[in-house]
Amino acid sequence: MHAVASGSGMSRSSLYRAFAPVGGVGREIVRRRVARLRSAILRSRGDVRISTLVWTLGFATPSHGSRAFKDAYGLAPGQLRAEIRAPEGRPRADLEAERLRGWIRGLNESSRLS
């Protein structure tokens, strides 16, 4: 965190205060890790276990990564992978709806913190 603060030209305390309106630095870190987990799942196409991806991205435990993912996107990482593996003729509208719900939930939470 010190490197980020000094790289941005502010103190560590200032950095933490700047992130307070959106839930804090920790929340932002988890949000970014979850986004990277989603990208990794989409890229891997099932070649890598989700638990391996979760550990690689810095989550404390696989269950922590799964909970954070579900909070953000409304479905578990395994469900996303199942959607990816779905036959081509199967509609993927549910995945998009869940993604939109997760995005709206995130906006609502950040507006409550303001």
N, C-alpha and C positions, 0 to 999 in steps of 0.2 A: 504494500500500500504506500510505503514511503516513496518508492520509485514513481508511482503514478502521481502522487502529490507534488513531488519536486519537478517532475516532467511537465506538469501543468502550471508550474509557477506559483503554487499555493501551499500553505502549510497543511499538514495532515488533518488538523482540527477544522480548517476551512473546507477541506474536501468533504469531510463527514457532514458538516453543516449544509453544504451545497446539495448533498444527496438526501438530506432529511425529508424534504417534501415528497419524494417518491418512495419513501419507505426505508431509506438508509443505504449505505454502501453494501451491506450484506445482501440485501434484497436484490440490488442491481447485479451483484455477482451471480446470484442464483438464477436470475432472469437470463443473463447471458449464457450461463452454462446450459440452461434448459434449451435455449435457442440452438446452441451448438450440438446438443444431444439430438434434437429433432433433425438437424442437417446431417449428422452422422448416421442416423437411422435411415434417412432417405437415401444417402449415398451408399451405405453398406449393403442394402438389399438382402440382409439376412446372413451375410458372410461372417459377421462378428457378433458375439453374444451381447445383449443389451447390458448385462452386468459389467462386462469388460469396458464397454463404452462409458458407462456411468463412472467407474473407477478412474478411467483415463481422463475424464473431464473434471475430476476433482471433487465429486460429491463425497460426502462422509461415508455413506453406505448405499447399496443399490436401492434399498427401500426409500431412502431420502430422495434419491434422484427420481424414482418413480412417482412419489407423492408430489414433488415439485413439478414434474412434467404434467401430471394429471391436473394439478391446480391451474397450470398455465393454459393447457390445450383441451381440457375436458375429457381426455382419454388417456389410458396408460400407454407407455412406450410399446408394449407388446401389441396393443390394439392398433397402433399406427402401423407397425410392421405387418400385421395381418391385413390391413387395408392395402398396403403396398403389394402384398402377395396375392391379392384378390384377382380372380380372372378378369381379363380385360373387359368383358361385357357387363360386369357388375358396376353399378353407379357408385361414384365416390362422393356423392353429395353429403353424406353423413360426416365424412372427414372434414369437408369445408365448413359445414355448419358448426361442428365442434371447435374448429379453429377460430371461427368468428366469435363464438360464445366465449372462448378463452381470452380473446383480444378485448372484447367488451368488458369482461370481468376485470381484467387488468386496468382498463381505463377507469372503471367505477371505483376500484380500490385506490388508485392513485389520486382521484379527485376527492375522495373522503379524507385523505391525508393532508390535503391542501388547506 
